[in-house]
Amino acid sequence: MKQCLIEQLVTCMFVGMFDRDQSGQIELHEFQGLWNYLTQWRALFDQFDRDRSGTIDTSELNTGLLCHTQQVVSELLQLRYTASAVPYCFCTLW
């Protein structure tokens, strides 16, 4: 029962995220966006799961987060200092 409820909540969340026309359904182009989103998450999981065990242990999580945090910070700094002289607010990125 609990698993069924969780699956329903996740399904509703995805429909809400990708139902651009607010029809309560996902049309083909909206589904393509959902599929791309899931594919990106799967690729990220695979990057973290270095030993290909199908799980991410604390060491793999730590390494993955450090790597991606460093990449995000680098991208933010590059955005900030290669942009025009106009002040930039990092809070608009989130």
Phi and psi in degrees as GROMACS dihedral restraints (atoms count N, CA, C in turn):
[ dihedral_restraints ]
;  ai    aj    ak    al  type     phi  dphi    fc
    3     4     5     6     1   -63.0    20    10
    4     5     6     7     1   -42.5    20    10
    6     7     8     9     1   -62.4    20    10
    7     8     9    10     1   -40.4    20    10
    9    10    11    12     1   -62.3    20    10
   10    11    12    13     1   -42.5    20    10
   12    13    14    15     1   -64.0    20    10
   13    14    15    16     1   -41.7    20    10
   15    16    17    18     1   -63.6    20    10
   16    17    18    19     1   -43.8    20    10
   18    19    20    21     1   -62.4    20    10
   19    20    21    22     1   -39.0    20    10
   21    22    23    24     1   -65.7    20    10
   22    23    24    25     1   -41.4    20    10
   24    25    26    27     1   -64.4    20    10
   25    26    27    28     1   -42.4    20    10
   27    28    29    30     1   -64.0    20    10
   28    29    30    31     1   -44.1    20    10
   30    31    32    33     1   -60.1    20    10
   31    32    33    34     1   -46.0    20    10
   33    34    35    36     1   -61.9    20    10
   34    35    36    37     1   -38.2    20    10
   36    37    38    39     1   -63.0    20    10
   37    38    39    40     1   -46.2    20    10
   39    40    41    42     1   -65.7    20    10
   40    41    42    43     1   -41.1    20    10
   42    43    44    45     1   -60.6    20    10
   43    44    45    46     1   -44.6    20    10
   45    46    47    48     1   -62.5    20    10
   46    47    48    49     1   -36.5    20    10
   48    49    50    51     1   -71.6    20    10
   49    50    51    52     1   -34.3    20    10
   51    52    53    54     1  -112.8    20    10
   52    53    54    55     1    -2.6    20    10
   54    55    56    57     1   -83.2    20    10
   55    56    57    58     1    79.8    20    10
   57    58    59    60     1   -64.2    20    10
   58    59    60    61     1   -32.7    20    10
   60    61    62    63     1   -93.0    20    10
   61    62    63    64     1     6.5    20    10
   63    64    65    66     1    56.6    20    10
   64    65    66    67     1    35.7    20    10
   66    67    68    69     1   -85.3    20    10
   67    68    69    70     1   -11.7    20    10
   69    70    71    72     1    86.5    20    10
   70    71    72    73     1     1.5    20    10
   72    73    74    75     1  -133.5    20    10
   73    74    75    76     1   159.9    20    10
   75    76    77    78     1  -106.9    20    10
   76    77    78    79     1   119.8    20    10
   78    79    80    81     1   -86.0    20    10
   79    80    81    82     1   174.4    20    10
   81    82    83    84     1   -55.1    20    10
   82    83    84    85     1   -48.9    20    10
   84    85    86    87     1   -66.3    20    10
   85    86    87    88     1   -30.9    20    10
   87    88    89    90     1   -72.2    20    10
   88    89    90    91     1   -38.4    20    10
   90    91    92    93     1   -64.1    20    10
   91    92    93    94     1   -36.8    20    10
   93    94    95    96     1   -60.9    20    10
   94    95    96    97     1   -39.5    20    10
   96    97    98    99     1   -64.0    20    10
   97    98    99   100     1   -43.0    20    10
   99   100   101   102     1   -62.1    20    10
  100   101   102   103     1   -44.8    20    10
  102   103   104   105     1   -61.9    20    10
  103   104   105   106     1   -43.0    20    10
  105   106   107   108     1   -61.6    20    10
  106   107   108   109     1   -41.2    20    10
  108   109   110   111     1   -60.4    20    10
  109   110   111   112     1   -48.1    20    10
  111   112   113   114     1   -65.8    20    10
  112   113   114   115     1   -37.5    20    10
  114   115   116   117     1   -63.5    20    10
  115   116   117   118     1   -39.3    20    10
  117   118   119   120     1   -65.6    20    10
  118   119   120   121     1   -41.8    20    10
  120   121   122   123     1   -64.9    20    10
  121   122   123   124     1   -39.2    20    10
  123   124   125   126     1   -64.1    20    10
  124   125   126   127     1   -42.1    20    10
  126   127   128   129     1   -62.9    20    10
  127   128   129   130     1   -39.6    20    10
  129   130   131   132     1   -65.3    20    10
  130   131   132   133     1   -43.2    20    10
  132   133   134   135     1   -58.5    20    10
  133   134   135   136     1   -45.6    20    10
  135   136   137   138     1   -62.6    20    10
  136   137   138   139     1   -34.2    20    10
  138   139   140   141     1   -65.8    20    10
  139   140   141   142     1   -40.3    20    10
  141   142   143   144     1   -71.8    20    10
  142   143   144   145     1   -36.5    20    10
  144   145   146   147     1   -82.3    20    10
  145   146   147   148     1    75.2    20    10
  147   148   149   150     1   -63.0    20    10
  148   149   150   151     1   -35.5    20    10
  150   151   152   153     1   -90.7    20    10
  151   152   153   154     1     4.2    20    10
  153   154   155   156     1    55.6    20    10
  154   155   156   157     1    37.2    20    10
  156   157   158   159     1   -83.9    20    10
  157   158   159   160     1   -12.5    20    10
  159   160   161   162     1    88.8    20    10
  160   161   162   163     1     1.0    20    10
  162   163   164   165     1  -134.1    20    10
  163   164   165   166     1   161.0    20    10
  165   166   167   168     1  -116.0    20    10
  166   167   168   169     1   116.8    20    10
  168   169   170   171     1   -88.2    20    10
  169   170   171   172     1   176.2    20    10
  171   172   173   174     1   -62.9    20    10
  172   173   174   175     1   -35.4    20    10
  174   175   176   177     1   -66.1    20    10
  175   176   177   178     1   -45.2    20    10
  177   178   179   180     1   -65.5    20    10
  178   179   180   181     1   -39.9    20    10
  180   181   182   183     1   -63.5    20    10
  181   182   183   184     1   -45.8    20    10
  183   184   185   186     1   -59.9    20    10
  184   185   186   187     1   -48.1    20    10
  186   187   188   189     1   -61.9    20    10
  187   188   189   190     1   -45.6    20    10
  189   190   191   192     1   -63.3    20    10
  190   191   192   193     1   -44.0    20    10
  192   193   194   195     1   -66.2    20    10
  193   194   195   196     1   -41.4    20    10
  195   196   197   198     1   -61.3    20    10
  196   197   198   199     1   -43.6    20    10
  198   199   200   201     1   -63.1    20    10
  199   200   201   202     1   -48.2    20    10
  201   202   203   204     1   -72.7    20    10
  202   203   204   205     1   -33.8    20    10
  204   205   206   207     1   -63.8    20    10
  205   206   207   208     1   -43.7    20    10
  207   208   209   210     1   -62.1    20    10
  208   209   210   211     1   -40.1    20    10
  210   211   212   213     1   -65.8    20    10
  211   212   213   214     1   -43.8    20    10
  213   214   215   216     1   -64.0    20    10
  214   215   216   217     1   -45.2    20    10
  216   217   218   219     1   -61.1    20    10
  217   218   219   220     1   -43.4    20    10
  219   220   221   222     1   -60.5    20    10
  220   221   222   223     1   -43.8    20    10
  222   223   224   225     1   -65.0    20    10
  223   224   225   226     1   -40.7    20    10
  225   226   227   228     1   -63.1    20    10
  226   227   228   229     1   -44.0    20    10
  228   229   230   231     1   -65.0    20    10
  229   230   231   232     1   -39.7    20    10
  231   232   233   234     1   -64.0    20    10
  232   233   234   235     1   -42.8    20    10
  234   235   236   237     1   -59.5    20    10
  235   236   237   238     1   -45.4    20    10
  237   238   239   240     1   -65.6    20    10
  238   239   240   241     1   -44.0    20    10
  240   241   242   243     1   -97.8    20    10
  241   242   243   244     1    -3.4    20    10
  243   244   245   246     1  -105.7    20    10
  244   245   246   247     1    -8.0    20    10
  246   247   248   249     1   -74.1    20    10
  247   248   249   250     1   173.5    20    10
  249   250   251   252     1   -64.2    20    10
  250   251   252   253     1   179.1    20    10
  252   253   254   255     1   -71.3    20    10
  253   254   255   256     1    -1.2    20    10
  255   256   257   258     1   -68.6    20    10
  256   257   258   259     1   129.4    20    10
  258   259   260   261     1   -57.1    20    10
  259   260   261   262     1   143.0    20    10
  261   262   263   264     1  -122.7    20    10
  262   263   264   265     1   133.1    20    10
  264   265   266   267     1   -98.9    20    10
  265   266   267   268     1   116.9    20    10
  267   268   269   270     1   -61.8    20    10
  268   269   270   271     1   -25.4    20    10
  270   271   272   273     1   -64.4    20    10
  271   272   273   274     1   -21.0    20    10
  273   274   275   276     1   -74.6    20    10
  274   275   276   277     1   -12.5    20    10
  276   277   278   279     1   -77.0    20    10
  277   278   279   280     1   -22.0    20    10
